[in-house]
Amino acid sequence: MSLSKNNLKLITSLQQKKYRQKHNLFVAEGIKVIMELLSSTIKVSHIFTTDESFLALSEVDFTVITDLELKKISTLKNPNKVLGLFKIPEKINVNKDNFTVALDEVNDPGNLGTIIRLCDWFGISELVCSKNTVDCYNQKVVQSTMGSLTRVNISYVDLPEFLSNTKLPVYTADMEGSNVYKVSLPEKAILVMGNEANGISNEVSEIVKHKLTIPRFGENQQTESLNVATATAILLSEFKRGLE
């Protein structure tokens, strides 16, 4: 068996969102990520591997390929033995009663992947994204989640409309907000995090009632801002403080 031209064309095309949507497939790479996906409810379409031991999973369709063929279809600098095609799961409605993280035009795949992992770490099952936030099935996002993609329900919505209809208090990060270490935070809320360069949009900002800041402790106070994923980690930690 070997990598066919049709498979090469399909896998390469899935680097683009329009083809992921057309074929209802996404790509994942590496042993850890693949095994996480195989043990989840996400359905596998096909596995390409340089390691024949994967053939032990007889219920999965496999093609054994060479290291050179794997390099042709991989986006990783150092491909790790296996690449899989998985079916994009059907959408699940947002549970509006749960603590939710909402993202307003987060563009960097690494940031989205890290935030998905943070949601998984802090036990947050709902992640709501504006429609112009990077696609969660982008290969860089899939890789950086390290399997957490399987445990977080990710929805793309009209964010202003979603926030306008929630019954939960809505919070965001803002340099002029209240010191997060000095306020009492609710057990359930929506935390909105914004674009890497511009923060949340004006339309979303008008809806948010509660603004939090993470104070700077450096002597010079010259650091302009925190990375959105770093800020998300700090704020989620504060929301979860005392709940365990």
Contacts in CASP RR format, 6 or more apart in sequence:
PFRMAT RR
TARGET T0000
AUTHOR 0000-0000-0000
METHOD contacts of the structure
MODEL  1
MSLSKNNLKLITSLQQKKYRQKHNLFVAEGIKVIMELLSSTIKVSHIFTT
DESFLALSEVDFTVITDLELKKISTLKNPNKVLGLFKIPEKINVNKDNFT
VALDEVNDPGNLGTIIRLCDWFGISELVCSKNTVDCYNQKVVQSTMGSLT
RVNISYVDLPEFLSNTKLPVYTADMEGSNVYKVSLPEKAILVMGNEANGI
SNEVSEIVKHKLTIPRFGENQQTESLNVATATAILLSEFKRGLE
1 63 0 8 1.000
1 64 0 8 1.000
1 65 0 8 1.000
2 63 0 8 1.000
2 65 0 8 1.000
2 66 0 8 1.000
2 69 0 8 1.000
3 48 0 8 1.000
3 63 0 8 1.000
3 65 0 8 1.000
3 69 0 8 1.000
3 72 0 8 1.000
3 73 0 8 1.000
7 46 0 8 1.000
7 48 0 8 1.000
7 63 0 8 1.000
7 73 0 8 1.000
8 72 0 8 1.000
8 73 0 8 1.000
10 23 0 8 1.000
10 25 0 8 1.000
10 85 0 8 1.000
11 27 0 8 1.000
11 48 0 8 1.000
11 73 0 8 1.000
11 83 0 8 1.000
11 85 0 8 1.000
12 73 0 8 1.000
13 19 0 8 1.000
13 23 0 8 1.000
14 20 0 8 1.000
14 23 0 8 1.000
14 25 0 8 1.000
14 26 0 8 1.000
14 27 0 8 1.000
14 85 0 8 1.000
14 139 0 8 1.000
15 27 0 8 1.000
15 75 0 8 1.000
15 139 0 8 1.000
17 135 0 8 1.000
17 137 0 8 1.000
17 138 0 8 1.000
20 26 0 8 1.000
20 88 0 8 1.000
20 135 0 8 1.000
20 137 0 8 1.000
21 88 0 8 1.000
24 87 0 8 1.000
24 88 0 8 1.000
25 45 0 8 1.000
25 85 0 8 1.000
25 86 0 8 1.000
25 87 0 8 1.000
25 88 0 8 1.000
26 85 0 8 1.000
26 86 0 8 1.000
26 88 0 8 1.000
26 137 0 8 1.000
26 139 0 8 1.000
26 142 0 8 1.000
27 75 0 8 1.000
27 83 0 8 1.000
27 84 0 8 1.000
27 85 0 8 1.000
27 86 0 8 1.000
27 139 0 8 1.000
27 142 0 8 1.000
28 34 0 8 1.000
28 37 0 8 1.000
28 83 0 8 1.000
28 84 0 8 1.000
28 86 0 8 1.000
28 139 0 8 1.000
28 142 0 8 1.000
28 143 0 8 1.000
29 74 0 8 1.000
29 75 0 8 1.000
29 76 0 8 1.000
29 79 0 8 1.000
29 80 0 8 1.000
29 82 0 8 1.000
29 83 0 8 1.000
29 84 0 8 1.000
29 139 0 8 1.000
29 143 0 8 1.000
30 76 0 8 1.000
30 79 0 8 1.000
30 80 0 8 1.000
30 81 0 8 1.000
30 82 0 8 1.000
30 83 0 8 1.000
31 80 0 8 1.000
31 81 0 8 1.000
31 82 0 8 1.000
32 146 0 8 1.000
32 147 0 8 1.000
33 142 0 8 1.000
33 143 0 8 1.000
33 145 0 8 1.000
33 146 0 8 1.000
33 147 0 8 1.000
34 47 0 8 1.000
34 82 0 8 1.000
34 83 0 8 1.000
34 84 0 8 1.000
36 146 0 8 1.000
36 147 0 8 1.000
36 150 0 8 1.000
37 44 0 8 1.000
37 84 0 8 1.000
37 86 0 8 1.000
37 147 0 8 1.000
37 149 0 8 1.000
37 150 0 8 1.000
38 44 0 8 1.000
38 57 0 8 1.000
38 60 0 8 1.000
39 150 0 8 1.000
40 147 0 8 1.000
40 150 0 8 1.000
40 151 0 8 1.000
41 89 0 8 1.000
41 150 0 8 1.000
42 86 0 8 1.000
42 87 0 8 1.000
42 89 0 8 1.000
42 150 0 8 1.000
43 86 0 8 1.000
43 87 0 8 1.000
43 89 0 8 1.000
44 60 0 8 1.000
44 61 0 8 1.000
44 84 0 8 1.000
44 85 0 8 1.000
44 86 0 8 1.000
44 87 0 8 1.000
45 61 0 8 1.000
45 84 0 8 1.000
45 85 0 8 1.000
45 86 0 8 1.000
45 87 0 8 1.000
46 61 0 8 1.000
46 62 0 8 1.000
46 63 0 8 1.000
46 84 0 8 1.000
46 85 0 8 1.000
47 54 0 8 1.000
47 57 0 8 1.000
47 60 0 8 1.000
47 61 0 8 1.000
47 62 0 8 1.000
47 63 0 8 1.000
47 82 0 8 1.000
47 83 0 8 1.000
47 84 0 8 1.000
47 85 0 8 1.000
48 62 0 8 1.000
48 63 0 8 1.000
48 65 0 8 1.000
48 69 0 8 1.000
48 70 0 8 1.000
48 73 0 8 1.000
48 82 0 8 1.000
48 83 0 8 1.000
48 84 0 8 1.000
49 62 0 8 1.000
49 63 0 8 1.000
49 64 0 8 1.000
49 65 0 8 1.000
49 81 0 8 1.000
49 82 0 8 1.000
49 83 0 8 1.000
50 64 0 8 1.000
50 65 0 8 1.000
50 66 0 8 1.000
50 67 0 8 1.000
50 70 0 8 1.000
50 81 0 8 1.000
50 82 0 8 1.000
51 81 0 8 1.000
51 82 0 8 1.000
52 64 0 8 1.000
54 60 0 8 1.000
54 62 0 8 1.000
54 82 0 8 1.000
55 62 0 8 1.000
55 64 0 8 1.000
67 79 0 8 1.000
70 79 0 8 1.000
70 81 0 8 1.000
70 83 0 8 1.000
71 79 0 8 1.000
73 83 0 8 1.000
74 83 0 8 1.000
75 139 0 8 1.000
75 140 0 8 1.000
76 143 0 8 1.000
88 137 0 8 1.000
91 155 0 8 1.000
92 153 0 8 1.000
92 155 0 8 1.000
93 155 0 8 1.000
94 100 0 8 1.000
94 126 0 8 1.000
94 128 0 8 1.000
94 153 0 8 1.000
94 155 0 8 1.000
94 157 0 8 1.000
94 162 0 8 1.000
95 125 0 8 1.000
95 126 0 8 1.000
95 153 0 8 1.000
96 166 0 8 1.000
96 167 0 8 1.000
96 168 0 8 1.000
97 188 0 8 1.000
98 124 0 8 1.000
98 125 0 8 1.000
98 126 0 8 1.000
98 188 0 8 1.000
99 124 0 8 1.000
99 126 0 8 1.000
99 168 0 8 1.000
99 187 0 8 1.000
99 188 0 8 1.000
99 189 0 8 1.000
99 190 0 8 1.000
99 191 0 8 1.000
99 239 0 8 1.000
100 124 0 8 1.000
100 126 0 8 1.000
100 127 0 8 1.000
100 128 0 8 1.000
100 168 0 8 1.000
100 189 0 8 1.000
100 190 0 8 1.000
100 191 0 8 1.000
101 115 0 8 1.000
101 118 0 8 1.000
101 119 0 8 1.000
101 124 0 8 1.000
101 126 0 8 1.000
101 127 0 8 1.000
101 128 0 8 1.000
101 190 0 8 1.000
101 191 0 8 1.000
101 193 0 8 1.000
101 232 0 8 1.000
101 236 0 8 1.000
102 127 0 8 1.000
102 128 0 8 1.000
102 129 0 8 1.000
102 130 0 8 1.000
102 159 0 8 1.000
102 162 0 8 1.000
102 163 0 8 1.000
102 190 0 8 1.000
102 191 0 8 1.000
102 192 0 8 1.000
102 193 0 8 1.000
103 112 0 8 1.000
103 115 0 8 1.000
103 127 0 8 1.000
103 128 0 8 1.000
103 129 0 8 1.000
103 130 0 8 1.000
103 133 0 8 1.000
103 192 0 8 1.000
103 193 0 8 1.000
103 194 0 8 1.000
104 130 0 8 1.000
104 133 0 8 1.000
104 159 0 8 1.000
104 192 0 8 1.000
104 193 0 8 1.000
104 194 0 8 1.000
104 195 0 8 1.000
104 199 0 8 1.000
104 200 0 8 1.000
104 201 0 8 1.000
104 204 0 8 1.000
105 130 0 8 1.000
105 132 0 8 1.000
105 133 0 8 1.000
105 194 0 8 1.000
105 195 0 8 1.000
105 198 0 8 1.000
105 201 0 8 1.000
106 112 0 8 1.000
106 115 0 8 1.000
106 129 0 8 1.000
106 133 0 8 1.000
106 134 0 8 1.000
106 193 0 8 1.000
106 194 0 8 1.000
106 195 0 8 1.000
106 196 0 8 1.000
106 228 0 8 1.000
107 133 0 8 1.000
107 134 0 8 1.000
107 195 0 8 1.000
107 196 0 8 1.000
108 134 0 8 1.000
108 196 0 8 1.000
108 228 0 8 1.000
109 134 0 8 1.000
109 138 0 8 1.000
109 140 0 8 1.000
109 141 0 8 1.000
109 144 0 8 1.000
110 140 0 8 1.000
110 141 0 8 1.000
110 144 0 8 1.000
110 229 0 8 1.000
111 196 0 8 1.000
111 227 0 8 1.000
111 228 0 8 1.000
111 229 0 8 1.000
112 129 0 8 1.000
112 133 0 8 1.000
112 134 0 8 1.000
112 136 0 8 1.000
112 138 0 8 1.000
112 141 0 8 1.000
112 144 0 8 1.000
113 136 0 8 1.000
113 141 0 8 1.000
113 144 0 8 1.000
113 145 0 8 1.000
113 148 0 8 1.000
113 149 0 8 1.000
113 229 0 8 1.000
114 144 0 8 1.000
114 229 0 8 1.000
115 127 0 8 1.000
115 193 0 8 1.000
115 228 0 8 1.000
115 229 0 8 1.000
115 232 0 8 1.000
116 127 0 8 1.000
116 136 0 8 1.000
116 141 0 8 1.000
116 144 0 8 1.000
116 145 0 8 1.000
116 148 0 8 1.000
116 149 0 8 1.000
116 152 0 8 1.000
116 154 0 8 1.000
117 144 0 8 1.000
117 145 0 8 1.000
117 146 0 8 1.000
117 148 0 8 1.000
118 124 0 8 1.000
118 229 0 8 1.000
118 232 0 8 1.000
118 233 0 8 1.000
118 236 0 8 1.000
119 125 0 8 1.000
119 126 0 8 1.000
119 127 0 8 1.000
119 148 0 8 1.000
119 152 0 8 1.000
119 236 0 8 1.000
120 145 0 8 1.000
120 148 0 8 1.000
120 151 0 8 1.000
120 152 0 8 1.000
121 148 0 8 1.000
122 236 0 8 1.000
122 237 0 8 1.000
122 239 0 8 1.000
122 240 0 8 1.000
124 152 0 8 1.000
124 236 0 8 1.000
125 151 0 8 1.000
125 152 0 8 1.000
125 153 0 8 1.000
126 152 0 8 1.000
126 153 0 8 1.000
126 155 0 8 1.000
127 152 0 8 1.000
127 153 0 8 1.000
127 154 0 8 1.000
127 155 0 8 1.000
128 154 0 8 1.000
128 155 0 8 1.000
128 157 0 8 1.000
128 159 0 8 1.000
128 162 0 8 1.000
128 190 0 8 1.000
129 136 0 8 1.000
129 154 0 8 1.000
129 155 0 8 1.000
129 156 0 8 1.000
129 157 0 8 1.000
129 159 0 8 1.000
130 156 0 8 1.000
130 157 0 8 1.000
130 158 0 8 1.000
130 159 0 8 1.000
131 156 0 8 1.000
131 157 0 8 1.000
131 158 0 8 1.000
131 159 0 8 1.000
133 156 0 8 1.000
134 141 0 8 1.000
135 141 0 8 1.000
136 142 0 8 1.000
136 149 0 8 1.000
136 154 0 8 1.000
141 149 0 8 1.000
142 149 0 8 1.000
159 192 0 8 1.000
159 204 0 8 1.000
160 203 0 8 1.000
160 204 0 8 1.000
160 207 0 8 1.000
163 170 0 8 1.000
163 190 0 8 1.000
163 192 0 8 1.000
163 204 0 8 1.000
163 207 0 8 1.000
163 208 0 8 1.000
164 207 0 8 1.000
166 190 0 8 1.000
168 188 0 8 1.000
168 189 0 8 1.000
168 190 0 8 1.000
169 186 0 8 1.000
169 189 0 8 1.000
169 190 0 8 1.000
169 209 0 8 1.000
169 210 0 8 1.000
170 189 0 8 1.000
170 190 0 8 1.000
170 192 0 8 1.000
170 207 0 8 1.000
170 208 0 8 1.000
170 209 0 8 1.000
170 210 0 8 1.000
171 185 0 8 1.000
171 189 0 8 1.000
171 190 0 8 1.000
171 191 0 8 1.000
171 192 0 8 1.000
171 208 0 8 1.000
171 210 0 8 1.000
171 211 0 8 1.000
171 212 0 8 1.000
171 235 0 8 1.000
172 191 0 8 1.000
172 192 0 8 1.000
172 193 0 8 1.000
172 194 0 8 1.000
172 200 0 8 1.000
172 204 0 8 1.000
172 205 0 8 1.000
172 208 0 8 1.000
172 210 0 8 1.000
172 211 0 8 1.000
172 212 0 8 1.000
173 193 0 8 1.000
173 194 0 8 1.000
173 211 0 8 1.000
173 212 0 8 1.000
173 213 0 8 1.000
173 214 0 8 1.000
173 231 0 8 1.000
173 235 0 8 1.000
174 211 0 8 1.000
174 212 0 8 1.000
174 213 0 8 1.000
175 213 0 8 1.000
175 225 0 8 1.000
176 211 0 8 1.000
176 213 0 8 1.000
177 211 0 8 1.000
177 212 0 8 1.000
177 213 0 8 1.000
178 210 0 8 1.000
178 211 0 8 1.000
178 212 0 8 1.000
178 213 0 8 1.000
179 212 0 8 1.000
179 213 0 8 1.000
179 215 0 8 1.000
180 212 0 8 1.000
180 213 0 8 1.000
180 214 0 8 1.000
180 215 0 8 1.000
180 234 0 8 1.000
180 235 0 8 1.000
180 238 0 8 1.000
181 215 0 8 1.000
181 238 0 8 1.000
183 212 0 8 1.000
185 238 0 8 1.000
185 239 0 8 1.000
185 241 0 8 1.000
187 243 0 8 1.000
189 210 0 8 1.000
189 239 0 8 1.000
191 232 0 8 1.000
191 235 0 8 1.000
191 236 0 8 1.000
191 239 0 8 1.000
192 200 0 8 1.000
192 204 0 8 1.000
192 208 0 8 1.000
193 200 0 8 1.000
193 228 0 8 1.000
193 231 0 8 1.000
193 232 0 8 1.000
194 200 0 8 1.000
194 228 0 8 1.000
195 201 0 8 1.000
195 228 0 8 1.000
196 227 0 8 1.000
196 228 0 8 1.000
200 208 0 8 1.000
212 235 0 8 1.000
214 226 0 8 1.000
214 231 0 8 1.000
214 234 0 8 1.000
214 235 0 8 1.000
216 223 0 8 1.000
225 231 0 8 1.000
226 234 0 8 1.000
END
